[in-house]
């Protein structure tokens, strides 16, 4: 498995929105050029034929119709009722009056364009109502988790800091961050993982793992993390990053982002995970790869909590309390 998320968009929702936007533009007759991200820098049009060689592309939108939708105008939400990572879009309903077609016809048309654009990262289906459903594959989720656990989040050039938050409200979040750091250092000491520089004086942007690399997220191409508390923590990581997309990608959000609420929800999900999912004892001895994957979730959680505390809440992310 490759070690990195191969896309420019860090959040899954932003990645899907850009794919949907491109599919809409192509279906309307716009010319969408794809620049190959591999070293030869090839360009291709039409893009759907170019994608068949398996290369990754970034999308350059040019000469599009005046009716082309902006990203924040495309309906896309994550389903809370699914066990997997599922997003749904009612884009067919939104475009029905403009295109003078039924939502089902529009969704089916977009599906044909989306299949090669998604290139195995999502499984896609269309309901009779015209709703498009995207499910992130386990392999793509593993790549995303690996990227989040081992790549520092970009510090935004400009952002709106949260108003001053009381110490009492910050403490549970800081406690969770410190607990993450403590567990990572303990795992390094017990040689479950190997951290490049475990003895920093302050919380690092990222704890760099030398072993294992990559983290064993998958077991025979299926996600190893199947406990409800594991899924809930992954779900919160996705939710927090989806909500932070305007900060990370530097565009104006439609409504203010409640950083404290996001951090609280992530902290609570971590505490539930920590109380229900063991790393030491029998797990360490009998299933060391599961222990390492759980530590990978802790790495991702620590990175995101540190980012919110230091970069958005203007607070300390303590190594210990």
C-alpha positions in Angstrom: 0.0 0.0 0.0 1.3 3.5 -0.8 2.0 5.6 2.2 0.2 8.8 1.3 -3.1 10.3 0.3 -2.5 11.1 -3.4 -4.8 14.1 -3.7 -4.5 17.8 -3.2 -7.7 18.0 -1.0 -7.1 16.9 2.6 -10.8 16.5 3.5 -12.8 13.8 1.9 -15.8 16.1 1.4 -13.7 18.6 -0.5 -12.3 15.9 -2.7 -15.8 14.7 -3.5 -17.1 18.2 -4.2 -14.3 18.8 -6.7 -15.1 15.6 -8.4 -18.8 16.4 -8.5 -18.1 19.9 -9.8 -16.0 18.5 -12.6 -18.6 15.9 -13.6 -21.2 18.6 -13.8 -19.0 20.8 -15.9 -18.2 17.9 -18.3 -21.8 17.0 -18.6 -22.7 20.6 -19.5 -20.1 20.7 -22.2 -17.3 22.6 -20.5 -13.7 21.8 -21.3 -12.0 20.4 -18.2 -8.3 19.8 -18.5 -6.5 17.3 -16.3 -2.8 17.9 -15.6 -1.0 14.7 -14.8 0.5 14.7 -11.4 3.2 12.2 -12.4 6.7 13.5 -13.5 6.0 13.6 -17.3 3.4 16.3 -16.8 1.2 15.2 -19.7 -2.0 17.0 -20.4 -5.1 15.4 -21.8 -8.5 16.3 -23.1 -11.0 14.6 -23.0 -10.0 13.7 -19.5 -12.1 10.6 -19.1 -10.1 8.8 -21.7 -6.8 10.0 -20.2 -7.7 8.7 -16.7 -7.9 5.1 -18.0 -4.1 4.8 -17.8 -4.3 4.9 -14.0 -2.4 8.1 -13.5 -3.6 10.8 -11.0 -4.7 14.1 -12.3 -5.5 17.6 -10.9 -8.4 19.4 -12.5 -8.1 22.8 -14.2 -11.5 24.3 -15.0 -11.6 26.5 -18.1 -14.2 27.8 -20.6 -17.1 26.6 -18.4 -20.8 27.6 -18.9 -22.0 30.6 -16.9 -24.4 28.2 -15.1 -21.4 26.2 -13.6 -21.9 25.7 -9.9 -19.5 26.8 -7.2 -18.3 24.2 -4.7 -20.5 25.6 -1.8 -23.6 25.4 -4.1 -23.3 21.6 -4.5 -25.4 19.6 -2.0 -23.2 17.0 -0.3 -23.5 15.5 3.2 -22.2 12.5 5.0 -24.7 9.9 6.0 -24.9 9.3 9.7 -26.9 6.0 9.3 -24.2 4.0 7.5 -21.4 1.9 9.0 -19.0 2.9 6.2 -17.9 6.4 5.1 -20.8 7.4 2.9 -21.7 10.7 1.4 -24.9 11.5 -0.4 -25.8 14.2 -2.9 -29.1 15.5 -4.2 -27.4 17.3 -7.0 -29.9 15.8 -9.5 -32.8 17.5 -7.8 -30.9 20.8 -7.7 -30.1 20.6 -11.5 -33.5 19.3 -12.6 -35.0 22.7 -13.5 -31.8 24.0 -15.1 -31.2 20.9 -17.3 -34.9 20.2 -17.8 -34.4 16.5 -16.9 -35.5 14.3 -14.1 -33.2 13.9 -11.1 -32.8 10.2 -11.9 -31.7 10.9 -15.5 -29.2 13.6 -14.3 -27.8 11.4 -11.5 -27.3 8.5 -13.9 -25.6 10.8 -16.4 -23.3 12.2 -13.7 -22.6 8.7 -12.5 -21.1 7.7 -15.9 -18.7 10.7 -15.7 -17.9 10.2 -12.0 -16.9 6.5 -12.3 -13.5 7.2 -14.0 -13.0 10.4 -12.0 -13.3 8.5 -8.8 -11.0 5.8 -10.1 -11.6 3.1 -7.4 -11.5 5.5 -4.4 -15.3 5.4 -4.0 -18.0 3.0 -4.9 -20.9 5.0 -6.4 -24.6 4.3 -6.8 -27.8 6.1 -7.7 -31.1 5.7 -5.9 -34.5 5.8 -7.7 -35.0 9.2 -6.2 -31.9 10.5 -8.0 -29.7 10.7 -4.9 -26.1 9.8 -5.6 -24.3 7.8 -2.9 -20.5 7.7 -2.6 -18.8 5.2 -0.2 -15.1 5.6 0.4 -13.3 2.3 -0.1 -11.4 0.7 2.8 -8.2 1.1 0.8 -8.8 4.9 0.2 -9.8 5.3 3.9 -6.5 3.7 4.9 -4.5 6.1 2.7 -6.4 9.1 4.2 -5.8 7.9 7.8 -2.1 7.3 7.0 -1.8 10.9 5.6 -3.6 12.4 8.6 -1.5 10.4 11.1 1.9 11.2 9.4 1.5 14.6 7.8 1.3 17.9 9.7 -1.8 20.0 8.9 -1.0 23.1 7.0 -0.9 26.3 9.1 -3.4 28.7 7.5 -2.0 32.0 6.4 -5.1 33.7 7.7 -7.9 32.5 9.9 -10.4 33.8 12.4 -9.3 32.8 15.9 -11.8 31.6 18.4 -12.8 34.1 21.2 -11.0 33.5 24.5 -12.2 30.2 26.0 -12.2 29.6 29.7 -9.7 27.2 31.2 -12.4 24.9 32.5 -13.8 24.4 29.0 -10.3 23.8 27.5 -9.2 21.3 30.1 -11.0 18.2 28.8 -9.5 18.8 25.3 -6.1 19.4 26.7 -6.4 16.3 28.9 -7.2 14.2 25.8 -4.2 15.7 23.9 -1.9 15.0 26.8 -3.2 11.4 27.1 -2.6 10.9 23.4 1.0 12.0 23.9 1.5 9.8 26.9 0.2 6.7 25.2 2.4 7.3 22.1 5.5 7.7 24.3 4.6 4.6 26.3 4.1 2.6 23.1 7.5 3.8 21.8 9.1 2.7 25.1 7.4 -0.7 24.9 8.5 -1.0 21.2 5.0 -1.4 19.8 5.9 1.5 17.5 9.1 3.5 17.0 8.9 7.3 17.0 11.6 9.3 15.4 11.9 11.9 18.1 9.8 11.0 21.1 11.5 13.3 23.7 10.4 16.7 22.4 9.9 19.5 25.0 6.6 20.7 23.4 3.9 18.9 21.4 5.2 18.4 17.8 3.1 19.1 14.8 3.3 15.4 14.1 4.9 12.4 15.8 7.0 10.8 13.0 6.8 7.0 13.0 9.7 5.0 11.7 8.0 1.7 12.5 5.6 0.6 11.3 5.5 2.4 8.0 2.8 2.4 6.8 0.6 1.8 9.7 -1.3 -1.6 9.2 -4.7 -0.1 8.8 -5.8 -3.0 6.5 -6.1 -6.7 7.0 -6.3 -8.4 3.5 -7.7 -5.1 2.0 -10.3 -4.7 4.7 -10.1 -2.1 7.4 -8.7 -3.6 10.6 -10.6 -1.2 12.8 -14.1 -2.5 13.2 -15.0 -1.8 16.8 -17.9 0.7 17.2 -15.6 3.0 19.2 -12.9 2.8 16.5 -15.5 3.7 13.9 -16.9 6.5 16.0 -13.4 8.1 16.4 -12.7 7.8 12.6 -16.1 9.3 12.0 -15.3 12.3 14.2 -11.9 12.8 12.5 -13.7 12.9 9.2 -16.4 15.3 10.6 -13.9 17.7 12.2 -11.7 17.9 9.0 -14.8 18.3 6.8 -15.8 21.3 9.0 -12.3 22.8 9.0 -12.1 22.7 5.2 -12.6 26.5 4.8 -9.6 27.0 7.2 -7.3 24.5 5.7 -8.1 25.4 2.1 -8.5 29.2 2.7 -12.0 30.0 1.5 -14.8 31.8 3.3 -17.2 29.5 5.2 -21.0 30.0 4.8 -21.3 30.2 8.6 -18.9 30.6 11.5 -17.0 27.4 12.6 -17.3 26.5 16.2 -13.8 25.2 16.9 -14.5 24.4 20.5 -17.4 22.2 19.7 -15.4 20.3 17.1 -12.6 19.8 19.6 -15.0 18.7 22.3 -16.6 16.1 20.0 -13.3 14.7 19.0 -12.0 14.6 22.6 -15.2 12.7 23.7 -14.8 10.2 20.9 -11.2 9.6 21.8 -12.1 9.1 25.5 -14.7 6.5 24.5 -12.2 4.8 22.2 -9.5 4.8 24.9 -11.9 3.2 27.5 -13.2 0.5 25.1 -10.2 -0.4 22.8 -7.2 -1.9 24.5 -3.6 -1.6 23.1 -1.6 -3.4 25.8 -2.1 -6.9 27.4 -3.6 -9.6 25.1 -4.0 -7.2 22.2 -0.3 -6.3 22.1 0.8 -10.0 22.4 -1.8 -11.7 20.2 -2.7 -9.0 17.7 0.2 -6.5 17.5 -1.0 -5.0 14.2 -4.3 -4.1 15.7 -2.4 -2.4 18.6 -0.4 -0.5 16.0 -3.5 0.5 14.0 -5.2 1.8 17.2 -2.0 3.8 18.0 -2.3 5.2 14.4 -5.8 6.5 15.4 -4.2 8.1 18.5 -1.6 9.8 16.3 -4.2 11.2 14.0 -6.3 12.4 17.0 -3.3 14.1 18.7 -2.3 15.9 15.5 -5.8 17.3 15.0 -6.3 18.2 18.7 -3.0 20.0 18.7 -3.9 21.9 15.5 -7.2 23.1 17.0 -5.8 24.0 20.4 -2.7 25.9 19.2 -3.7 27.3 15.8 -7.4 28.0 16.2 -8.1 28.3 20.0 -4.8 30.0 20.7 -4.3 27.6 23.7 -1.6 25.3 24.9 -1.5 21.7 23.7 0.3 20.1 26.7 2.4 17.0 26.5 1.4 16.0 30.0 -0.9 17.2 32.8 
